[in-house]
Amino acid sequence: MKHITDINQLDLTKSYTYSEYLSWRFQERVELIWGKIRKMTSAPSTRHQKVLGKMHILISNVLEDHPCQIFIAPFDVRLPIEGNDEDIVENVVQPDLCIICDDAKIDEKGCYGAPDLILEVLSPSSSTKDMKDKLKLYEQAKVKEYWVVEPHDGIIHVFVLKDDGKYMSKYPVTAEDAITSEIIKDLQIDLKKVFPDILQEPEENYLSPGAKRI
């Protein structure tokens, strides 16, 4: 197959598969969602990277002697839907962070199949994709747990796959709480260590204009 060296050689209105994705040699980072090319942010914000880095370190510490493995982007996750052959997989994503507990899903290309837990840190350019398109994709691919992090507000939305194959949204977890995984034993993270600056902000910042604290 001929290698593609410039993204402009591709028709962004067309659908593509993983086998075609492998022939791309351009610099831009992209994902395939339902076969459609989605450009990724070339340089995430400093805030995004700080929050992601802290989550990666804290989770890695918990999983040090755990059978589950943690991976941070860039790391290709191929998500087959309804048992499609690998060559025609139309969903290739690079989650900010994912945890995989089945070694059989891990190969030299990344992960083939649904991770047990995926974490995405929102950015202005990806919020719609992560909260809508990827939520639907991860649900259909049977990712057991999905954490969506709002880095500036110190909030994490947690979605857990139930027996009926649908996500249940739990109450959002805030910067002063601890977040606990429902599907990975012993995985609990104190979010005060992830968002210390949010907790240090003066409470007056949250008062209505003209209001006084009693």
C-alpha positions in Angstrom: 0.0 0.0 0.0 1.3 3.5 -0.9 2.4 5.5 2.1 0.6 8.9 2.6 3.1 11.6 3.7 0.7 14.6 3.8 -2.7 14.7 5.4 -3.9 16.8 2.5 -3.6 13.7 0.3 -6.6 12.3 2.2 -10.3 13.0 1.6 -11.5 14.0 5.1 -15.1 13.2 4.0 -14.3 9.6 3.4 -14.2 6.7 5.8 -11.0 4.8 6.5 -9.9 1.6 8.2 -7.0 0.6 10.5 -5.1 -1.0 7.6 -5.2 2.4 5.7 -4.2 4.2 8.9 -1.0 2.2 9.1 0.1 3.7 5.8 0.0 7.3 7.0 3.4 8.9 7.5 2.5 12.6 8.2 3.3 14.5 11.4 -0.3 15.3 12.5 -1.8 13.1 15.2 -5.2 11.7 14.2 -7.7 9.2 15.4 -10.4 7.2 13.5 -13.9 7.4 14.9 -16.4 5.4 13.0 -14.0 5.6 10.1 -13.8 9.3 10.0 -10.5 11.2 10.6 -10.4 13.3 13.7 -7.4 15.6 14.1 -5.9 15.7 17.6 -4.5 18.7 19.4 -0.9 19.0 18.4 0.2 20.6 21.6 -2.0 20.2 24.7 -2.1 23.0 27.2 0.3 23.1 30.2 -2.7 22.6 32.5 -3.8 19.5 30.5 -0.4 18.0 30.7 0.1 18.7 34.4 -3.2 17.1 35.4 -2.6 14.1 33.1 1.0 13.7 34.4 -0.2 13.7 38.1 -3.0 11.2 37.3 -0.5 8.9 35.5 2.0 9.0 38.4 -0.6 8.4 41.1 -2.4 5.6 39.2 1.0 4.0 38.3 1.9 3.9 42.0 -1.3 2.1 42.9 -0.9 -0.4 40.0 2.8 -1.1 40.7 2.2 -4.7 41.9 -1.2 -5.0 40.1 -1.8 -7.3 37.1 -3.4 -4.4 35.2 -1.1 -2.2 33.1 -1.3 1.6 32.5 -0.5 3.3 29.2 -0.3 7.1 28.4 -0.8 8.7 25.0 0.4 8.4 22.3 -0.8 4.7 22.4 -3.0 3.3 19.7 -6.2 1.5 20.9 -8.1 -0.4 18.1 -11.7 -0.8 19.0 -13.5 -3.5 17.0 -17.3 -3.3 17.0 -19.4 -6.5 16.7 -16.4 -8.7 16.0 -15.0 -7.0 12.9 -11.7 -8.3 11.6 -8.7 -6.2 12.6 -8.0 -5.0 9.0 -11.4 -3.4 8.8 -11.5 -1.8 12.2 -12.8 1.7 11.8 -12.0 3.0 15.3 -8.4 3.8 16.3 -8.1 6.2 19.3 -5.3 7.5 21.5 -6.8 8.0 24.9 -4.9 10.3 27.3 -4.6 7.3 29.6 -5.9 3.8 29.6 -5.7 0.7 31.9 -5.7 -2.8 30.4 -6.1 -5.9 32.6 -6.0 -8.5 29.8 -2.5 -9.1 28.5 -3.9 -10.8 25.4 -5.1 -7.4 24.2 -1.6 -5.8 24.2 0.7 -6.2 21.3 3.5 -4.2 19.7 1.0 -2.0 17.9 -0.8 -1.0 21.0 -4.1 -2.5 22.3 -6.6 -4.5 20.3 -9.9 -4.5 22.1 -11.5 -2.4 24.9 -9.3 -1.3 27.8 -10.9 -1.7 31.2 -10.7 2.0 32.0 -10.1 5.0 29.8 -9.3 8.5 31.1 -9.6 11.6 28.9 -8.6 15.1 29.9 -10.8 17.7 28.3 -9.4 20.6 26.2 -11.4 23.3 24.4 -10.9 21.5 21.0 -11.8 18.1 22.3 -14.6 18.6 24.8 -17.4 17.7 22.3 -15.6 14.7 20.9 -14.7 13.3 24.4 -18.1 14.0 26.0 -20.3 12.9 23.0 -18.6 10.9 20.3 -16.1 9.0 22.4 -18.7 8.4 25.1 -20.8 6.7 22.5 -17.9 4.8 21.0 -16.5 3.6 24.3 -20.0 2.4 25.4 -20.5 0.4 22.2 -16.9 -1.0 22.4 -17.7 -2.1 26.0 -15.0 0.0 27.8 -16.0 -0.8 31.4 -15.2 2.6 33.0 -14.7 6.0 31.5 -13.3 9.0 33.4 -13.6 12.5 31.8 -11.5 15.1 33.5 -12.3 18.9 33.5 -8.8 20.1 34.3 -9.6 23.8 35.1 -12.6 23.0 37.4 -11.1 20.0 39.1 -14.1 17.8 38.3 -14.1 14.2 37.0 -17.2 12.6 35.4 -17.3 8.9 35.9 -19.3 6.5 33.6 -19.6 2.8 34.4 -20.8 0.2 32.0 -23.8 -1.7 33.4 -25.1 -5.2 32.6 -27.4 -3.8 29.9 -24.4 -2.5 28.0 -25.2 1.2 28.8 -23.2 3.7 30.7 -24.4 4.9 34.1 -23.2 8.3 35.0 -22.2 8.7 38.6 -22.1 11.9 40.6 -19.1 14.1 39.5 -16.1 13.8 41.7 -14.5 17.1 42.8 -11.0 18.3 43.7 -11.6 17.8 47.4 -12.7 14.2 47.0 -11.1 10.8 46.3 -12.0 9.0 43.1 -12.4 5.2 43.3 -12.7 2.8 40.4 -15.6 0.4 40.4 -14.0 -2.2 38.3 -10.3 -2.1 39.3 -9.7 -3.3 42.8 -7.7 -0.9 45.1 -7.6 1.9 42.6 -8.4 5.1 44.6 -6.8 8.5 43.9 -6.9 11.5 46.3 -7.7 14.4 44.0 -6.3 16.9 46.4 -2.9 15.7 45.0 -4.1 16.3 41.4 -5.7 19.7 41.9 -4.0 21.4 44.9 -4.2 24.8 43.3 -7.9 24.7 43.0 -8.3 24.0 46.7 -6.0 26.9 47.5 -8.1 29.5 45.7 -9.8 31.9 48.0 -13.4 31.0 48.7 -14.3 34.7 48.0 -13.8 33.8 44.3 -17.0 31.8 44.4 -19.2 34.5 46.0 -21.7 36.4 44.0 -20.7 40.0 43.2 -21.5 42.2 46.3 -22.1 39.2 48.6 -20.4 39.1 51.9 -19.4 36.0 53.9 -21.3 35.5 57.1 
